[in-house]
Amino acid sequence: MASLIDEIRNRIDLVELISEYLNLKKVGSSYRALCPFHTEKTPSFYVSPQKQIWKCFGCNRGGEHFKFLMEYEHIDFKEALKILAQKAGIELKKIPKEIKTKIDEILEVHRIAAKFFQEKLQLKKEIIEYLKKRGLKNETIEEFQIGWAEGNLSDFLLNLGFEKSTLIDSGIFYEKDFELFNRFEKRIIFPIKNSKGLIVAFSGRSLDEEPKYLNSPDTLIFKKGENFYGINLSLPFIKESKEVFLVEGFFDLILAWQSGIKNILAILGTALTPYQVKILKRYINKIIFSFDNDEGGEMATLRSAILVGQTNIKMERAVYEKKDLGEFLLDHKAEEILKEDLLDFWLKRKDTKTLMEILPIFLASLSDIALRVEYLKKIQQYDIIKIEWLIEAIERVKKQIPKIQVTEELPTTQKAPERRRYDLLVESIISISYGLGKKDLIEEIKEFLPENLESYEDLWEMRFEYEKSLNNNLEGYLEHLVRELKKEFYRNKIKEISQQQLDEEKVKSIMELTKKLQKIYEEEKRKK
Ligand SMILES: [Zn+2]
């Protein structure tokens, strides 16, 4: 196992790997980016091409290929191994076969079920006709693996050896009087895939029954409010354009995709959830709301905008004089979609009463104060609402805003280790001394340093770049650090001794150490 992991690490350049996720800039012999694991404005995340390691000096996380992927994608080691092995061009067969977990089985059930539904659709000419009437081409039906739920899928799966409990856990079936029922029976099936292209749930569209759309319940692999429809196809385009069209429905998304809009997602619910906003925040800086042109769509836009307002994502609204984006694209080209700033869209089209309802909460949600001021100015120009009233109203509704806690970090697989201040000081001093070519200083202050410096030397090039980015007077800073190191050294010593049983000798050494500490304080005062 160890050799396989090493082989993968050797074959994949860490800088290239991380470049797929972060915007790395070369600084000195290292690369640097804003850390994806904590919120920051100046970059403290470094990658060393020589050592093939990464390190964030801000939040103290660090590691190699596997650690990065696991933390970034929130996946376990096994999943990271699969992805990296593929990138490295190593055959998956070499990965030791593990006992199939429940999750793997449920994924497999979904994969097989989707195939089953697809085959059933081919026998259902009238449903294919219906899909075509809605504007879908044959190859689109194929690409989105649209199906039709009919026939005895449960027996088919049981005969393949799946346990009854697995079928129930998949969410596709429910049990009644010891019998399994397909909850999507006689519905058009839209498989919902995760970003890796694995089917994790289904949505079923009924032609005559309520509810019109039925989604999978929460399962081990699907959680309501945490997924987007279409992400398996559109994510690369979203990452590239840093913009996303958000739509409500399956047909909207599919028709838009067919018309060439590739950076698009459907929200799979009635509005964006805080979780979804957090995901989007990683990839985009602009959302183009493209919900239905009806009351439900307007509500969804407002509710989503209140969450998005707490990020620095720009918000626009797609403009089309049709019921929804899908219908518009039936006889229009993608390029004909107009976009307007969300606020302008509302100001131009909503009556005063509606504006008085939506504007206070929308403006109150904006975390960007400059943008709020800009918007207030704009509203003033439209001269529909009294600004004094609006400002007061904003204050009133502030408390009602559901928080997405944008500053909160995404859950990571492992908590970053706490580091002692002493260790950090040693690391900084060594890195700066090496960087400035002052190795003799290390010798000079040897008595304050740990005996073995190897682990601190490991990161020095990256750490030096980091320190350089924070200080323009490194010489002076180094002097300061050395004083801090000495103080920390004495303080730790004093603490250490005072925790022991005190005798005369120990008291004496505490006194001595305190004197030395005092001397540094005085020296410091003189410097100032
Ligand atoms: Zn960090």
Boltz pocket constraint, residues with backbone or C-beta under 6 A from the ligand:
constraints:
  - pocket:
      binder: B
      contacts: [[A, 35], [A, 36], [A, 37], [A, 38], [A, 44], [A, 45], [A, 56], [A, 57], [A, 58], [A, 59], [A, 60], [A, 61]]
      max_distance: 6.0
